């Protein structure tokens, strides 16, 4: 990546993104966050410059600067991506850790955070603006929709489908061929052996509806 990047979000996910870009020798221009208590603070020599809708910084994005949205709340992430699409006519870039293994036969969209030791196997598909925490495994021919969050160490087995906006908790296992519906939530450590309806929360081994 030739251009520097501006990170939206200075919380824990922002720090993860900052670390990923710096490990990949990408210059981070700064961080933007709506928490005014963070403004002016520095993290690894990178400053929190202002709020996420600050026009003075937004106007840099495009020809001179890339953007990355590091916000775990899917609704806020979607709102910021929409703003960048409409006002700056750009898509956020991917943040891919140097220890992640992404098959050349896999397909990934824009704006994804792919953390340390993530494995994305051949013919797997990852949509846009997803968060894949450390150690996530997406097996061959599994499909992950847009705005999905996959918690640390979760496993999506071959042929499983995770629809848009779903939340998969830390250490959860999605058995092959299962479909997780839009905006469903899977509790940490759960083992999902059957389809989960849209908007449903399930937990346990085997996972049951709460």
MITIKE-245171 format. One record per residue: residue number from 1; residue in three letters; chain; x, y, z of N, C-alpha, C, O, CB in turn. Coordinates in steps of 0.02 Angstrom, whole numbers, always signed. Glycine has a CB too. Layout:
BEGIN
SITE  num  residuo  cadena     n.X     n.Y     n.Z    ca.X    ca.Y    ca.Z     c.X     c.Y     c.Z     o.X     o.Y     o.Z    cb.X    cb.Y    cb.Z
SITE  NUM      ALA       A       X       Y       Z       X       Y       Z       X       Y       Z       X       Y       Z       X       Y       Z
...
This chain:
BEGIN
SITE  num  residuo  cadena     n.X     n.Y     n.Z    ca.X    ca.Y    ca.Z     c.X     c.Y     c.Z     o.X     o.Y     o.Z    cb.X    cb.Y    cb.Z
SITE    1      UNK       A     +42     -59      +0      +0      +0      +0     +45     +62      +0     +85     +72     +45     -48      +0     +62
SITE    2      UNK       A     +36    +104     -50     +80    +163     -57     +57    +220     -11     +99    +254     +18     +81    +186    -129
SITE    3      UNK       A      -8    +231      -6     -33    +288     +32     -35    +272    +107     -41    +214    +126    -102    +307      +8
SITE    4      UNK       A     -29    +323    +150     -41    +312    +221    -114    +298    +233    -156    +306    +189     -18    +374    +263
SITE    5      UNK       A    -130    +275    +294    -198    +257    +311    -222    +296    +372    -182    +309    +418    -205    +182    +322
SITE    6      UNK       A    -285    +314    +373    -317    +347    +430    -364    +296    +461    -408    +269    +427    -356    +413    +408
SITE    7      UNK       A    -355    +282    +526    -395    +230    +560    -453    +263    +599    -442    +308    +638    -351    +189    +608
SITE    8      UNK       A    -513    +238    +586    -572    +261    +623    -582    +214    +682    -599    +155    +674    -636    +262    +576
SITE    9      UNK       A    -573    +242    +743    -578    +202    +804    -510    +196    +838    -461    +174    +808    -605    +133    +788
SITE   10      UNK       A    -508    +217    +902    -445    +214    +940    -453    +170   +1002    -416    +178   +1050    -423    +285    +961
SITE   11      UNK       A    -501    +124   +1000    -508     +75   +1053    -464     +15   +1041    -415     +19   +1005    -581     +54   +1060
SITE   12      UNK       A    -482     -42   +1072    -439    -101   +1066    -434    -125    +993    -381    -148    +972    -467    -157   +1109
SITE   13      UNK       A    -488    -120    +955    -485    -141    +885    -442     -93    +844    -407    -114    +798    -557    -145    +856
SITE   14      UNK       A    -446     -29    +861    -402     +20    +828    -329      +6    +841    -287     +13    +796    -419     +90    +852
SITE   15      UNK       A    -313     -15    +903    -244     -33    +918    -221     -95    +879    -164     -99    +857    -236     -45    +994
SITE   16      UNK       A    -267    -143    +871    -251    -202    +831    -237    -183    +759    -188    -207    +729    -310    -253    +834
SITE   17      UNK       A    -279    -139    +731    -268    -116    +662    -203     -78    +656    -165     -87    +608    -327     -72    +639
SITE   18      UNK       A    -189     -34    +705    -127      +5    +705     -67     -42    +704     -20     -32    +665    -123     +51    +766
SITE   19      UNK       A     -68     -93    +746     -13    -141    +749      -5    -177    +682     +51    -186    +658     -24    -192    +805
SITE   20      UNK       A     -61    -199    +652     -58    -235    +588     -27    -191    +535     +18    -214    +499    -128    -257    +566
SITE   21      UNK       A     -50    -128    +528     -22     -85    +476     +52     -71    +488     +92     -72    +441     -61     -19    +473
SITE   22      UNK       A     +71     -59    +551    +142     -45    +564    +186    -106    +552    +242     -99    +527    +151     -21    +636
SITE   23      UNK       A    +161    -165    +568    +199    -226    +553    +208    -235    +478    +257    -265    +455    +163    -287    +583
SITE   24      UNK       A    +160    -209    +439    +164    -214    +366    +196    -153    +335    +192    -142    +274     +94    -223    +337
SITE   25      UNK       A    +229    -112    +376    +265     -51    +356    +221      -2    +318    +244     +33    +273    +325     -70    +312
SITE   26      UNK       A    +157      +0    +337    +111     +50    +310    +109    +109    +358    +101    +100    +419     +39     +21    +300
SITE   27      UNK       A    +117    +169    +333    +116    +229    +375     +44    +243    +396      -1    +247    +355    +145    +290    +337
SITE   28      UNK       A     +34    +251    +462     -32    +269    +488     -31    +344    +502      +6    +369    +545     -50    +229    +553
SITE   29      UNK       A     -73    +381    +464     -75    +454    +468    -101    +476    +536     -76    +525    +564    -119    +483    +413
SITE   30      UNK       A    -150    +440    +562    -179    +458    +627    -239    +416    +641    -260    +374    +601    -197    +532    +629
SITE   31      UNK       A    -268    +427    +701    -328    +393    +723    -384    +444    +733    -370    +501    +754    -315    +352    +788
SITE   32      UNK       A    -446    +425    +719    -504    +467    +733    -551    +430    +780    -563    +370    +770    -540    +488    +667
SITE   33      UNK       A    -576    +464    +831    -621    +432    +879    -668    +484    +909    -647    +541    +920    -580    +396    +935
SITE   34      UNK       A    -730    +465    +921    -779    +513    +947    -773    +523   +1022    -807    +566   +1050    -848    +489    +930
SITE   35      UNK       A    -730    +485   +1056    -717    +495   +1127    -666    +551   +1135    -606    +542   +1123    -690    +429   +1160
SITE   36      UNK       A    -690    +609   +1156    -647    +668   +1160    -591    +661   +1211    -540    +695   +1206    -688    +729   +1177
SITE   37      UNK       A    -599    +616   +1259    -545    +604   +1308    -483    +575   +1276    -428    +579   +1304    -570    +557   +1363
SITE   38      UNK       A    -491    +545   +1218    -434    +515   +1183    -398    +564   +1137    -342    +552   +1116    -456    +455   +1143
SITE   39      UNK       A    -431    +620   +1122    -402    +668   +1074    -335    +695   +1100    -330    +717   +1157    -451    +726   +1060
SITE   40      UNK       A    -285    +693   +1056    -219    +717   +1075    -174    +663   +1103    -113    +673   +1108    -225    +772   +1124
SITE   41      UNK       A    -201    +606   +1120    -160    +551   +1147    -122    +518   +1089    -144    +518   +1032    -202    +500   +1185
SITE   42      UNK       A     -64    +489   +1107     -24    +454   +1058     -18    +380   +1074     -11    +361   +1132     +46    +485   +1054
SITE   43      UNK       A     -22    +339   +1023     -12    +267   +1029     +39    +247    +977     +27    +253    +917     -79    +228   +1020
SITE   44      UNK       A     +96    +222   +1000    +150    +202    +955    +167    +259    +905    +173    +248    +845    +130    +139    +916
SITE   45      UNK       A    +173    +320    +933    +191    +380    +895    +138    +402    +846    +152    +443    +801    +256    +369    +859
SITE   46      UNK       A     +77    +376    +852     +21    +397    +809     -31    +432    +852     -52    +405    +904     -10    +336    +771
SITE   47      UNK       A     -53    +491    +832     -98    +532    +872    -172    +519    +855    -190    +503    +799     -82    +605    +863
SITE   48      UNK       A    -214    +528    +907    -286    +530    +897    -302    +603    +878    -296    +648    +920    -327    +507    +961
SITE   49      UNK       A    -321    +614    +816    -324    +681    +788    -390    +717    +801    -391    +778    +806    -312    +678    +714
SITE   50      UNK       A    -445    +679    +805    -510    +712    +813    -566    +663    +805    -556    +602    +812    -518    +769    +763
SITE   51      UNK       A    -626    +688    +791    -685    +646    +785    -691    +614    +716    -659    +636    +668    -747    +687    +801
SITE   52      UNK       A    -734    +564    +711    -738    +525    +649    -771    +563    +592    -766    +543    +534    -776    +462    +661
SITE   53      UNK       A    -806    +618    +608    -838    +657    +554    -804    +724    +542    -834    +771    +516    -911    +668    +570
SITE   54      UNK       A    -740    +730    +563    -702    +792    +556    -684    +802    +482    -642    +766    +455    -639    +791    +600
SITE   55      UNK       A    -716    +851    +450    -705    +863    +379    -633    +879    +361    -609    +863    +306    -750    +919    +355
SITE   56      UNK       A    -598    +911    +408    -528    +929    +395    -485    +868    +380    -438    +872    +341    -500    +967    +454
SITE   57      UNK       A    -501    +812    +413    -463    +751    +402    -496    +707    +347    -461    +674    +309    -457    +711    +467
SITE   58      UNK       A    -562    +708    +345    -597    +668    +295    -578    +687    +224    -575    +645    +179    -672    +674    +304
SITE   59      UNK       A    -565    +751    +214    -549    +774    +146    -482    +747    +120    -468    +749     +60    -548    +850    +143
SITE   60      UNK       A    -441    +721    +166    -377    +691    +146    -387    +622    +114    -345    +599     +75    -330    +685    +206
SITE   61      UNK       A    -443    +590    +131    -454    +522    +110    -474    +520     +36    -518    +557     +14    -509    +488    +153
SITE   62      UNK       A    -440    +478      -1    -451    +473     -73    -384    +465    -107    -353    +412    -103    -489    +535    -100
SITE   63      UNK       A    -362    +516    -142    -300    +512    -179    -239    +511    -133    -188    +479    -149    -294    +570    -227
SITE   64      UNK       A    -243    +545     -75    -184    +552     -32    -182    +503     +26    -129    +491     +55    -181    +621      -6
SITE   65      UNK       A    -239    +474     +44    -242    +435    +106    -297    +382    +101    -350    +394     +72    -255    +482    +167
SITE   66      UNK       A    -283    +323    +128    -332    +269    +132    -368    +274    +199    -349    +312    +243    -298    +200    +123
SITE   67      UNK       A    -421    +233    +207    -458    +232    +270    -469    +160    +292    -474    +114    +251    -526    +268    +263
SITE   68      UNK       A    -473    +151    +359    -491     +86    +387    -536     +98    +447    -521    +139    +490    -428     +45    +407
SITE   69      UNK       A    -592     +61    +450    -640     +69    +505    -630     +13    +556    -644     -45    +542    -714     +69    +478
SITE   70      UNK       A    -605     +32    +616    -590     -16    +669    -638      -7    +727    -619     +12    +782    -517      -9    +693
SITE   71      UNK       A    -702     -21    +713    -756     -13    +763    -791     -81    +768    -816    -107    +718    -806     +44    +743
SITE   72      UNK       A    -795    -109    +829    -824    -176    +836    -900    -176    +829    -928    -225    +806    -805    -205    +903
SITE   73      UNK       A    -934    -121    +848   -1006    -116    +842   -1025    -114    +767   -1009     -66    +732   -1034     -53    +879
SITE   74      UNK       A   -1059    -167    +744   -1074    -173    +673   -1115    -115    +646   -1106     -95    +588   -1110    -237    +660
SITE   75      UNK       A   -1162     -88    +686   -1204     -33    +663   -1163     +30    +651   -1172     +65    +602   -1260     -18    +714
SITE   76      UNK       A   -1116     +44    +697   -1073    +103    +690   -1025     +92    +631   -1012    +139    +593   -1033    +116    +755
SITE   77      UNK       A    -999     +32    +625    -953     +16    +569    -988     +28    +503    -960     +57    +457    -927     -57    +574
SITE   78      UNK       A   -1050      +4    +498   -1088     +11    +436   -1102     +85    +421   -1098    +106    +363   -1155     -27    +441
SITE   79      UNK       A   -1117    +124    +473   -1131    +196    +463   -1068    +232    +437   -1073    +274    +392   -1155    +228    +529
SITE   80      UNK       A   -1010    +216    +466    -948    +250    +445    -928    +228    +374    -904    +269    +335    -891    +234    +494
SITE   81      UNK       A    -938    +165    +358    -922    +141    +290    -967    +176    +239    -944    +198    +187    -931     +65    +285
SITE   82      UNK       A   -1032    +182    +255   -1078    +217    +211   -1057    +289    +201   -1059    +315    +145   -1150    +214    +239
SITE   83      UNK       A   -1036    +322    +255   -1013    +391    +250    -952    +397    +204    -947    +442    +163    -997    +419    +321
SITE   84      UNK       A    -904    +351    +212    -844    +352    +170    -862    +337     +97    -834    +368     +51    -793    +300    +195
SITE   85      UNK       A    -909    +291     +85    -931    +276     +17    -962    +338     -16    -948    +354     -73    -982    +218     +18
SITE   86      UNK       A   -1006    +373     +22   -1044    +428      -7   -1005    +493     -11   -1007    +528     -61   -1107    +439     +34
SITE   87      UNK       A    -969    +510     +43    -934    +575     +45    -865    +573     +13    -844    +623     -16    -928    +597    +116
SITE   88      UNK       A    -831    +518     +17    -762    +514     -10    -757    +467     -70    -704    +464    -101    -714    +492     +45
SITE   89      UNK       A    -810    +430     -86    -812    +385    -144    -757    +333    -141    -726    +315    -191    -805    +425    -208
SITE   90      UNK       A    -744    +307     -80    -692    +256     -72    -718    +197     -31    -768    +203      +4    -628    +286     -38
SITE   91      UNK       A    -683    +140     -37    -695     +83      +6    -635     +77     +53    -578     +84     +31    -704     +18     -36
SITE   92      UNK       A    -647     +65    +117    -591     +53    +163    -548      -5    +140    -571     -52    +107    -617     +40    +234
SITE   93      UNK       A    -484      -2    +158    -436     -54    +139    -440    -112    +189    -473    -107    +241    -364     -26    +136
SITE   94      UNK       A    -408    -168    +173    -402    -224    +219    -342    -214    +266    -292    -184    +247    -395    -290    +181
SITE   95      UNK       A    -349    -240    +327    -293    -243    +374    -279    -317    +387    -317    -349    +423    -308    -203    +441
SITE   96      UNK       A    -225    -343    +358    -211    -415    +361    -145    -425    +397     -92    -403    +374    -209    -446    +290
SITE   97      UNK       A    -147    -459    +454     -87    -472    +494     -37    -514    +455     -56    -557    +415    -105    -507    +560
SITE   98      UNK       A     +27    -501    +466     +79    -536    +428     +84    -610    +445    +116    -648    +408    +146    -502    +439
SITE   99      UNK       A     +53    -632    +501     +54    -703    +517      -9    -739    +494     -15    -800    +503     +63    -713    +592
SITE  100      UNK       A     -56    -704    +465    -117    -735    +439    -100    -775    +376     -55    -756    +338    -172    -682    +424
SITE  101      UNK       A    -138    -829    +365    -129    -869    +305    -193    -866    +264    -244    -894    +283    -111    -943    +323
SITE  102      UNK       A    -189    -831    +208    -247    -823    +164    -233    -857     +98    -188    -836     +61    -265    -746    +154
SITE  103      UNK       A    -270    -909     +82    -259    -945     +20    -269    -899     -41    -313    -857     -42    -306   -1005     +15
SITE  104      UNK       A    -226    -909     -90    -234    -873    -153    -297    -893    -190    -317    -860    -238    -174    -884    -196
SITE  105      UNK       A    -327    -948    -168    -389    -972    -199    -451    -949    -159    -508    -965    -178    -388   -1048    -204
SITE  106      UNK       A    -440    -912    -105    -495    -885     -66    -515    -817     -95    -476    -787    -133    -476    -878      +9
SITE  107      UNK       A    -574    -793     -77    -598    -728    -100    -614    -685     -40    -651    -706      +4    -661    -735    -146
SITE  108      UNK       A    -585    -625     -36    -601    -579     +19    -617    -510     -10    -588    -488     -59    -541    -575     +69
SITE  109      UNK       A    -665    -476     +23    -686    -410      +1    -643    -355     +30    -585    -365     +46    -758    -400     +19
SITE  110      UNK       A    -673    -295     +38    -638    -236     +63    -651    -226    +138    -700    -251    +165    -660    -174     +24
SITE  111      UNK       A    -605    -191    +170    -617    -165    +237    -617    -216    +292    -644    -204    +346    -680    -130    +238
SITE  112      UNK       A    -587    -275    +281    -585    -327    +331    -525    -321    +377    -471    -303    +355    -586    -396    +298
SITE  113      UNK       A    -535    -337    +441    -479    -345    +488    -467    -419    +497    -510    -455    +521    -493    -309    +556
SITE  114      UNK       A    -408    -441    +477    -389    -512    +481    -328    -515    +527    -273    -498    +508    -373    -543    +410
SITE  115      UNK       A    -340    -537    +589    -290    -531    +642    -239    -588    +640    -238    -628    +593    -325    -530    +710
SITE  116      UNK       A    -197    -591    +691    -141    -638    +693    -165    -711    +690    -214    -730    +723    -100    -627    +756
SITE  117      UNK       A    -129    -750    +651    -138    -823    +646    -206    -844    +619    -226    -902    +628    -128    -854    +713
SITE  118      UNK       A    -242    -800    +587    -304    -819    +553    -287    -863    +493    -236    -852    +460    -345    -755    +530
SITE  119      UNK       A    -329    -913    +480    -320    -956    +421    -384    -953    +379    -438    -966    +404    -303   -1030    +443
SITE  120      UNK       A    -375    -935    +316    -431    -935    +268    -412    -983    +212    -366    -970    +174    -448    -862    +240
SITE  121      UNK       A    -447   -1039    +209    -427   -1093    +165    -455   -1086     +94    -497   -1043     +81    -449   -1159    +195
SITE  122      UNK       A    -430   -1128     +47    -450   -1121     -23    -526   -1123     -33    -562   -1161      -1    -418   -1177     -64
SITE  123      UNK       A    -549   -1080     -79    -618   -1075    -100    -665   -1048     -45    -726   -1046     -54    -643   -1142    -122
SITE  124      UNK       A    -636   -1026     +11    -677    -991     +61    -691    -920     +35    -653    -893      -4    -640    -989    +130
SITE  125      UNK       A    -746    -892     +59    -766    -824     +40    -778    -782    +102    -815    -803    +147    -829    -825      -5
SITE  126      UNK       A    -747    -723    +104    -758    -675    +158    -782    -611    +125    -751    -585     +79    -692    -663    +201
SITE  127      UNK       A    -838    -584    +150    -867    -525    +120    -829    -461    +137    -767    -461    +135    -938    -517    +143
SITE  128      UNK       A    -865    -408    +153    -833    -344    +165    -845    -321    +238    -896    -335    +268    -860    -291    +116
SITE  129      UNK       A    -794    -285    +264    -799    -252    +329    -811    -301    +386    -848    -287    +433    -854    -200    +328
SITE  130      UNK       A    -779    -359    +381    -783    -410    +434    -725    -402    +483    -673    -372    +466    -784    -481    +404
SITE  131      UNK       A    -734    -430    +543    -680    -431    +592    -667    -504    +609    -710    -540    +635    -699    -391    +657
SITE  132      UNK       A    -607    -526    +593    -585    -594    +608    -530    -589    +660    -473    -572    +645    -559    -632    +543
SITE  133      UNK       A    -548    -605    +722    -500    -599    +777    -448    -654    +774    -452    -699    +732    -537    -602    +845
SITE  134      UNK       A    -398    -650    +818    -340    -695    +815    -361    -769    +815    -405    -789    +853    -294    -682    +874
SITE  135      UNK       A    -328    -807    +772    -337    -879    +772    -400    -906    +741    -414    -965    +746    -334    -903    +840
SITE  136      UNK       A    -439    -863    +709    -499    -887    +674    -479    -933    +616    -430    -921    +581    -542    -827    +648
SITE  137      UNK       A    -519    -986    +607    -509   -1030    +549    -573   -1031    +507    -627   -1046    +533    -490   -1103    +572
SITE  138      UNK       A    -565   -1015    +443    -621   -1020    +396    -601   -1073    +345    -555   -1064    +305    -637    -951    +361
SITE  139      UNK       A    -636   -1129    +348    -616   -1186    +308    -640   -1179    +235    -677   -1134    +218    -643   -1251    +338
SITE  140      UNK       A    -617   -1225    +194    -631   -1222    +122    -706   -1220    +108    -745   -1256    +139    -599   -1281     +86
SITE  141      UNK       A    -724   -1178     +61    -792   -1170     +36    -842   -1143     +87    -902   -1143     +75    -816   -1236     +11
SITE  142      UNK       A    -817   -1119    +144    -861   -1084    +191    -872   -1013    +165    -829    -986    +130    -830   -1082    +264
SITE  143      UNK       A    -929    -983    +182    -946    -916    +159    -963    -871    +218   -1005    -888    +259   -1004    -918    +108
SITE  144      UNK       A    -930    -814    +221    -941    -765    +275    -966    -700    +242    -932    -672    +200    -875    -752    +316
SITE  145      UNK       A   -1026    -678    +262   -1056    -618    +233   -1024    -554    +259    -975    -555    +296   -1129    -617    +246
SITE  146      UNK       A   -1053    -497    +239   -1027    -432    +259   -1041    -418    +333   -1089    -442    +361   -1058    -377    +215
SITE  147      UNK       A    -997    -377    +363   -1006    -352    +431   -1012    -407    +484   -1047    -398    +534   -1067    -308    +434
SITE  148      UNK       A    -980    -463    +473    -979    -518    +521    -921    -509    +569    -867    -487    +548    -975    -587    +485
SITE  149      UNK       A    -932    -524    +633    -877    -525    +682    -866    -596    +705    -912    -628    +730    -891    -477    +742
SITE  150      UNK       A    -805    -620    +696    -786    -688    +717    -737    -682    +775    -682    -656    +766    -755    -729    +659
SITE  151      UNK       A    -757    -706    +834    -716    -699    +894    -654    -742    +893    -648    -789    +853    -757    -715    +955
SITE  152      UNK       A    -607    -727    +937    -543    -761    +941    -551    -837    +944    -589    -864    +984    -505    -738   +1003
SITE  153      UNK       A    -515    -872    +899    -514    -945    +900    -576    -979    +875    -582   -1040    +882    -501    -967    +967
SITE  154      UNK       A    -623    -942    +846    -683    -975    +819    -667   -1011    +754    -621    -993    +718    -740    -923    +808
SITE  155      UNK       A    -707   -1064    +741    -694   -1106    +683    -758   -1111    +641    -811   -1130    +667    -669   -1177    +704
SITE  156      UNK       A    -751   -1095    +577    -807   -1102    +530    -788   -1159    +482    -744   -1151    +440    -821   -1034    +490
SITE  157      UNK       A    -822   -1215    +490    -803   -1274    +452    -826   -1272    +380    -865   -1229    +360    -830   -1336    +486
SITE  158      UNK       A    -801   -1319    +341    -811   -1320    +269    -884   -1317    +250    -925   -1355    +275    -780   -1383    +240
SITE  159      UNK       A    -900   -1271    +205    -968   -1266    +178   -1018   -1229    +222   -1075   -1219    +202    -994   -1333    +165
SITE  160      UNK       A    -998   -1207    +281   -1043   -1168    +325   -1053   -1099    +294   -1010   -1074    +258   -1014   -1163    +397
SITE  161      UNK       A   -1110   -1069    +310   -1127   -1002    +285   -1143    -957    +344   -1186    -973    +385   -1186   -1004    +235
SITE  162      UNK       A   -1108    -901    +349   -1121    -850    +401   -1149    -789    +366   -1113    -757    +327   -1055    -833    +443
SITE  163      UNK       A   -1212    -772    +379   -1243    -717    +343   -1227    -650    +374   -1200    -647    +430   -1318    -727    +340
SITE  164      UNK       A   -1243    -596    +339   -1224    -528    +356   -1240    -509    +429   -1294    -524    +454   -1259    -479    +310
SITE  165      UNK       A   -1192    -477    +461   -1202    -449    +527   -1202    -497    +585   -1214    -477    +642   -1266    -413    +528
SITE  166      UNK       A   -1188    -561    +572   -1188    -610    +626   -1128    -599    +672   -1076    -574    +652   -1186    -682    +597
SITE  167      UNK       A   -1137    -619    +735   -1084    -615    +786   -1069    -686    +810   -1113    -721    +834   -1104    -569    +847
SITE  168      UNK       A   -1006    -707    +802    -985    -774    +822    -936    -765    +881    -882    -737    +872    -952    -814    +762
SITE  169      UNK       A    -955    -790    +940    -915    -778   +1000    -849    -816   +1000    -838    -861    +960    -955    -797   +1060
SITE  170      UNK       A    -807    -796   +1048    -741    -827   +1056    -746    -903   +1063    -785    -929   +1102    -706    -797   +1118
SITE  171      UNK       A    -705    -938   +1024    -700   -1010   +1030    -760   -1050   +1006    -763   -1110   +1017    -689   -1027   +1100
SITE  172      UNK       A    -807   -1018    +972    -865   -1054    +946    -845   -1096    +885    -798   -1080    +849    -922   -1004    +926
SITE  173      UNK       A    -882   -1150    +875    -871   -1194    +817    -935   -1200    +778    -987   -1218    +805    -845   -1264    +839
SITE  174      UNK       A    -931   -1184    +713    -988   -1190    +668    -975   -1252    +625    -929   -1254    +585    -997   -1126    +624
SITE  175      UNK       A   -1018   -1303    +634   -1009   -1366    +599   -1021   -1356    +524   -1061   -1314    +504   -1056   -1420    +627
SITE  176      UNK       A    -987   -1396    +483    -992   -1391    +410   -1063   -1396    +385   -1102   -1437    +409    -950   -1444    +378
SITE  177      UNK       A   -1080   -1353    +337   -1146   -1355    +306   -1200   -1316    +342   -1255   -1308    +315   -1167   -1424    +299
SITE  178      UNK       A   -1186   -1291    +403   -1236   -1254    +442   -1240   -1182    +416   -1190   -1154    +394   -1217   -1255    +517
SITE  179      UNK       A   -1300   -1152    +418   -1309   -1082    +401   -1326   -1042    +463   -1373   -1059    +499   -1364   -1074    +347
SITE  180      UNK       A   -1289    -988    +475   -1303    -941    +529   -1337    -880    +498   -1307    -846    +457   -1236    -920    +568
SITE  181      UNK       A   -1399    -866    +518   -1438    -814    +486   -1414    -744    +501   -1373    -733    +545   -1509    -821    +507
SITE  182      UNK       A   -1440    -697    +463   -1422    -626    +469   -1432    -600    +540   -1485    -611    +571   -1464    -584    +419
SITE  183      UNK       A   -1381    -567    +566   -1381    -535    +632   -1392    -584    +690   -1409    -563    +745   -1435    -483    +634
SITE  184      UNK       A   -1382    -648    +678   -1385    -697    +733   -1323    -689    +778   -1272    -662    +757   -1389    -770    +705
SITE  185      UNK       A   -1329    -713    +840   -1274    -709    +888   -1261    -779    +917   -1306    -813    +941   -1291    -658    +945
SITE  186      UNK       A   -1197    -798    +913   -1176    -864    +938   -1132    -853    +999   -1080    -821    +995   -1138    -904    +883
SITE  187      UNK       A   -1153    -880   +1057   -1116    -870   +1119   -1046    -902   +1118   -1034    -949   +1081   -1155    -897   +1176
SITE  188      UNK       A   -1002    -875   +1159    -933    -899   +1163    -932    -974   +1180    -969    -997   +1223    -893    -859   +1216
SITE  189      UNK       A    -888   -1011   +1146    -879   -1081   +1160    -934   -1127   +1135    -931   -1187   +1146    -873   -1091   +1232
SITE  190      UNK       A    -983   -1100   +1100   -1039   -1141   +1076   -1018   -1185   +1018    -971   -1170    +981   -1097   -1096   +1055
SITE  191      UNK       A   -1053   -1242   +1012   -1045   -1286    +955   -1112   -1288    +918   -1161   -1313    +945   -1021   -1358    +976
SITE  192      UNK       A   -1112   -1261    +858   -1175   -1253    +820   -1180   -1310    +770   -1140   -1315    +724   -1178   -1184    +784
SITE  193      UNK       A   -1231   -1353    +780   -1238   -1413    +737   -1299   -1410    +693   -1311   -1456    +653   -1241   -1475    +780
SITE  194      UNK       A   -1339   -1355    +698   -1397   -1348    +654   -1406   -1274    +637   -1379   -1231    +670   -1461   -1376    +688
SITE  195      UNK       A   -1445   -1261    +586   -1454   -1192    +562   -1481   -1148    +618   -1519   -1170    +661   -1502   -1191    +502
SITE  196      UNK       A   -1461   -1084    +616   -1483   -1033    +664   -1521    -979    +626   -1495    -951    +578   -1422   -1003    +705
SITE  197      UNK       A   -1582    -965    +647   -1624    -916    +612   -1596    -845    +621   -1561    -831    +669   -1696    -920    +637
SITE  198      UNK       A   -1613    -802    +574   -1592    -732    +576   -1615    -700    +642   -1671    -711    +665   -1622    -692    +516
SITE  199      UNK       A   -1570    -660    +672   -1586    -622    +732   -1589    -663    +796   -1606    -636    +849   -1649    -589    +722
SITE  200      UNK       A   -1574    -728    +792   -1579    -772    +850   -1512    -774    +888   -1459    -769    +858   -1599    -843    +828
SITE  201      UNK       A   -1516    -782    +955   -1457    -793    +996   -1457    -865   +1020   -1506    -889   +1048   -1455    -743   +1056
SITE  202      UNK       A   -1401    -900   +1010   -1395    -969   +1035   -1331    -976   +1076   -1283    -938   +1068   -1395   -1019    +976
SITE  203      UNK       A   -1332   -1027   +1120   -1274   -1038   +1164   -1273   -1110   +1186   -1325   -1142   +1195   -1278    -991   +1226
SITE  204      UNK       A   -1212   -1136   +1195   -1203   -1202   +1224   -1176   -1254   +1177   -1161   -1239   +1119   -1268   -1226   +1250
SITE  205      UNK       A   -1169   -1316   +1202   -1143   -1372   +1164   -1188   -1433   +1176   -1183   -1465   +1228   -1069   -1387   +1183
SITE  206      UNK       A   -1232   -1448   +1128   -1245   -1411   +1065   -1282   -1346   +1078   -1317   -1339   +1128   -1285   -1454   +1016
SITE  207      UNK       A   -1274   -1297   +1034   -1303   -1231   +1043   -1379   -1234   +1040   -1408   -1264    +995   -1277   -1182    +991
SITE  208      UNK       A   -1411   -1201   +1090   -1484   -1196   +1092   -1505   -1123   +1096   -1467   -1081   +1120   -1512   -1236   +1153
SITE  209      UNK       A   -1565   -1109   +1072   -1591   -1041   +1073   -1603   -1017   +1144   -1629   -1053   +1186   -1656   -1038   +1033
SITE  210      UNK       A   -1582    -955   +1157   -1592    -925   +1223   -1661    -892   +1226   -1680    -864   +1277   -1536    -873   +1240
